Amino acid sequence: MPTAEAHVATDRAVRYLRQLCSHASRLRHGPGHGLRPGRGHAGPSAEATSDTTGRITLGTARCELTAGPTELILRADAADEEQLRALQEAVTRTLERVGRRDGLTVLWE
């Protein structure tokens, strides 16, 4: 199972975790985004499981979120590289958009 992790420096990690979870329904998937309808992929869902943790699911891919005092940690896994890449792109695009004032940058390892 392919995995990736990103550490996003911010002193407002809890705020961005909540925003990312609330924007999950807008994560784009479908033709051109790696997740295609009709291939058994469910729509996006998200939940904040506590004040400092959350989860985003997009198709068969999942991203676990952990908010710390100085960073937001993103851990993604998927059934294959295509699904992982699609989730990474959707999460990166959304987080960098909502965090543009703070200059958030997501770099996956």
Backbone bond lengths (Angstrom), bond angles and torsions (degrees), N, CA, C in turn:
res aa  C-N    CA-C-N  psi(-1)  N-CA   C-N-CA  omega(-1)  CA-C   N-CA-C  phi
1 M - - - 1.452 - - 1.525 108.17 -
2 P 1.325 119.02 118.04 1.469 121.48 178.88 1.528 111.74 -68.16
3 T 1.326 115.31 142.12 1.462 121.11 179.10 1.520 110.02 -136.05
4 A 1.320 115.89 161.17 1.466 122.56 176.02 1.518 107.99 -151.56
5 E 1.320 115.82 155.94 1.461 120.79 -179.99 1.523 109.04 -140.07
6 A 1.322 114.99 145.14 1.461 121.38 176.08 1.519 108.78 -136.32
7 H 1.330 115.72 142.04 1.461 122.63 175.20 1.526 106.60 -116.42
8 V 1.318 116.61 113.40 1.459 122.24 -175.94 1.531 108.37 -104.46
9 A 1.318 115.96 113.97 1.470 120.79 -178.04 1.526 110.68 -70.22
10 T 1.328 115.53 122.89 1.462 122.24 176.41 1.525 109.49 -168.04
11 D 1.304 116.18 143.87 1.461 119.26 175.04 1.531 110.43 -92.57
12 R 1.338 116.39 6.75 1.469 121.45 177.76 1.532 110.61 -123.54
13 A 1.320 115.82 44.82 1.462 121.64 -175.64 1.527 112.72 -61.24
14 V 1.330 117.91 -40.03 1.462 120.81 -179.57 1.531 110.03 -62.31
15 R 1.308 116.43 -43.00 1.468 120.94 179.01 1.533 110.76 -59.93
16 Y 1.338 116.37 -45.82 1.465 119.40 -178.29 1.518 112.21 -71.77
17 L 1.322 118.25 -31.83 1.456 120.76 174.68 1.529 109.29 -60.46
18 R 1.319 116.36 -47.40 1.472 120.40 179.97 1.528 111.44 -63.31
19 Q 1.328 116.59 -43.30 1.469 119.48 179.89 1.521 110.99 -64.26
20 L 1.317 116.92 -42.95 1.455 120.27 -179.95 1.527 110.46 -61.78
21 C 1.318 117.23 -43.44 1.466 120.27 177.16 1.522 111.66 -63.51
22 S 1.320 117.78 -40.81 1.467 119.79 -178.18 1.531 112.20 -71.16
23 H 1.336 117.20 -24.99 1.458 120.63 179.61 1.530 112.77 -92.17
24 A 1.313 118.43 0.52 1.463 121.68 -174.85 1.524 113.03 -59.39
25 S 1.318 117.67 -32.88 1.465 119.14 -179.93 1.521 111.73 -66.03
26 R 1.322 116.63 -16.32 1.468 120.42 179.37 1.527 112.71 -95.41
27 L 1.333 117.65 -1.87 1.460 119.32 178.41 1.519 108.09 -60.47
28 R 1.308 115.39 127.88 1.452 119.56 -175.61 1.519 110.56 -82.82
29 H 1.305 113.68 137.35 1.446 120.75 172.55 1.513 107.37 -147.95
30 G 1.302 115.86 162.08 1.452 120.31 -177.04 1.511 109.02 127.42
31 P 1.329 118.26 -164.45 1.454 120.99 -177.80 1.527 111.54 -53.21
32 G 1.314 116.06 129.49 1.452 120.86 -179.96 1.513 114.09 86.67
33 H 1.323 118.22 -5.54 1.459 120.97 -179.07 1.522 112.32 -120.38
34 G 1.339 117.18 9.09 1.444 120.40 174.84 1.518 115.28 86.57
35 L 1.313 118.76 -20.11 1.460 121.75 178.05 1.509 107.76 -116.49
36 R 1.307 116.15 112.03 1.450 119.70 -173.97 1.525 111.92 -107.53
37 P 1.333 117.11 132.96 1.463 119.11 174.24 1.525 109.22 -58.03
38 G 1.322 116.04 148.63 1.453 119.38 178.90 1.514 112.81 90.21
39 R 1.311 118.27 -6.33 1.465 120.89 178.02 1.526 109.82 -104.14
40 G 1.313 117.23 18.24 1.456 121.12 177.52 1.515 114.19 81.36
41 H 1.314 116.95 20.54 1.459 120.08 -178.94 1.520 110.34 -98.10
42 A 1.297 115.31 122.84 1.466 120.45 177.82 1.525 109.52 -73.88
43 G 1.319 116.16 161.31 1.455 120.84 176.38 1.520 110.97 -68.86
44 P 1.308 116.82 169.26 1.461 120.55 -178.04 1.527 112.04 -68.55
45 S 1.319 114.95 147.87 1.458 120.95 173.41 1.517 108.07 -145.86
46 A 1.312 116.13 158.12 1.461 120.49 179.65 1.506 109.48 -154.85
47 E 1.316 114.26 155.96 1.453 120.31 174.36 1.516 108.90 -154.11
48 A 1.311 115.85 142.26 1.457 121.52 169.95 1.517 104.69 -88.33
49 T 1.331 117.27 111.44 1.458 121.07 -175.50 1.523 112.30 -80.75
50 S 1.331 117.05 -17.05 1.466 123.41 173.34 1.523 106.87 -160.90
51 D 1.321 117.61 -172.40 1.463 119.98 177.51 1.523 112.02 -66.01
52 T 1.336 117.22 -24.63 1.462 119.59 -174.46 1.525 114.20 -121.60
53 T 1.320 118.26 5.17 1.462 120.51 178.41 1.517 110.96 -134.88
54 G 1.324 115.09 154.00 1.459 120.71 178.32 1.510 109.89 -159.38
55 R 1.319 115.01 173.69 1.456 121.21 -178.81 1.522 109.16 -146.54
56 I 1.333 115.37 136.29 1.459 122.05 173.94 1.515 106.98 -119.92
57 T 1.325 116.37 132.81 1.458 121.57 177.53 1.517 107.96 -121.72
58 L 1.322 115.13 130.31 1.459 121.76 179.12 1.518 106.68 -134.96
59 G 1.330 115.88 104.44 1.456 119.31 -173.80 1.518 108.97 65.81
60 T 1.322 116.34 -127.39 1.461 120.55 178.82 1.522 111.66 -95.69
61 A 1.307 117.48 2.42 1.464 121.84 -179.50 1.526 109.93 -94.48
62 R 1.345 115.33 150.24 1.465 120.63 -177.12 1.523 109.51 -138.28
63 C 1.328 116.08 141.82 1.457 121.98 175.96 1.525 108.45 -126.21
64 E 1.327 115.80 119.98 1.465 122.00 176.76 1.528 107.69 -92.53
65 L 1.324 117.14 133.71 1.459 123.08 -177.60 1.521 109.31 -113.97
66 T 1.329 116.62 134.66 1.457 121.33 176.02 1.524 108.57 -133.51
67 A 1.334 116.42 122.23 1.465 121.76 179.85 1.523 109.25 -96.21
68 G 1.318 115.75 123.61 1.451 121.40 175.14 1.516 109.50 -112.47
69 P 1.325 118.00 -177.71 1.462 120.45 -177.77 1.535 113.71 -68.32
70 T 1.338 117.49 -25.67 1.466 119.78 -176.51 1.526 113.90 -128.83
71 E 1.350 116.99 5.28 1.460 118.72 -178.89 1.522 111.58 -161.83
72 L 1.333 113.97 158.24 1.457 122.61 171.32 1.521 105.76 -110.44
73 I 1.322 116.11 122.06 1.460 120.86 -178.52 1.519 108.44 -100.86
74 L 1.333 116.06 130.60 1.459 123.47 179.56 1.526 107.45 -116.47
75 R 1.330 117.58 125.37 1.470 122.21 176.67 1.522 107.75 -123.55
76 A 1.315 116.21 114.38 1.457 121.06 -176.04 1.523 110.68 -112.74
77 D 1.335 115.77 144.28 1.455 120.93 172.44 1.520 108.79 -144.90
78 A 1.317 115.10 156.71 1.457 120.80 -177.22 1.523 109.17 -156.61
79 A 1.324 115.53 168.54 1.454 121.07 -179.58 1.526 112.22 -71.09
80 D 1.336 116.70 -28.37 1.464 120.11 179.89 1.527 110.24 -150.24
81 E 1.320 115.69 170.43 1.471 121.42 -176.73 1.525 112.50 -62.26
82 E 1.319 117.52 -36.70 1.470 120.90 -179.85 1.533 111.00 -62.27
83 Q 1.322 116.33 -45.90 1.459 120.94 179.08 1.533 111.21 -64.86
84 L 1.330 116.42 -41.86 1.459 120.57 179.19 1.520 110.71 -61.97
85 R 1.311 116.76 -46.79 1.469 121.44 -179.76 1.533 110.93 -61.37
86 A 1.332 117.31 -41.31 1.467 120.90 179.88 1.532 110.79 -63.69
87 L 1.337 116.31 -42.54 1.463 119.76 178.45 1.515 110.81 -65.77
88 Q 1.321 117.46 -45.34 1.461 120.90 179.03 1.525 110.79 -57.65
89 E 1.312 117.41 -45.93 1.463 120.90 -179.38 1.519 111.27 -63.06
90 A 1.326 117.66 -42.67 1.469 120.89 -178.62 1.527 111.03 -66.96
91 V 1.328 117.49 -43.86 1.466 121.04 179.99 1.528 110.14 -67.09
92 T 1.330 116.77 -44.24 1.471 120.93 179.62 1.519 111.05 -60.12
93 R 1.313 116.60 -49.44 1.470 121.86 -178.94 1.535 110.50 -57.68
94 T 1.327 116.92 -45.41 1.461 120.98 -177.48 1.523 111.92 -69.19
95 L 1.335 117.17 -47.45 1.458 120.04 -177.59 1.526 111.54 -66.28
96 E 1.315 118.07 -41.01 1.468 119.54 178.79 1.524 111.25 -67.60
97 R 1.333 117.38 -30.23 1.467 120.12 177.39 1.527 110.38 -70.65
98 V 1.335 117.84 -48.95 1.467 119.07 -178.06 1.528 111.49 -72.52
99 G 1.319 117.86 -21.77 1.459 121.26 179.85 1.510 114.41 -104.32
100 R 1.324 116.61 19.40 1.475 119.63 -175.91 1.528 112.63 -62.13
101 R 1.325 118.51 -34.90 1.475 120.21 179.19 1.522 112.04 -64.59
102 D 1.328 115.95 -32.46 1.459 120.41 178.51 1.531 112.10 -92.21
103 G 1.326 117.06 0.23 1.456 121.53 178.81 1.520 113.85 66.32
104 L 1.338 117.03 36.29 1.469 119.97 -179.25 1.523 110.55 -64.56
105 T 1.330 114.77 138.75 1.458 122.14 178.01 1.518 108.03 -130.99
106 V 1.322 116.07 131.51 1.458 121.43 179.09 1.517 108.24 -108.25
107 L 1.325 116.73 119.70 1.465 123.15 176.18 1.526 108.02 -121.94
108 W 1.315 115.97 114.75 1.472 121.52 -177.26 1.521 110.22 -85.91
109 E 1.324 115.86 142.57 1.471 122.61 175.24 1.502 108.69 -110.80
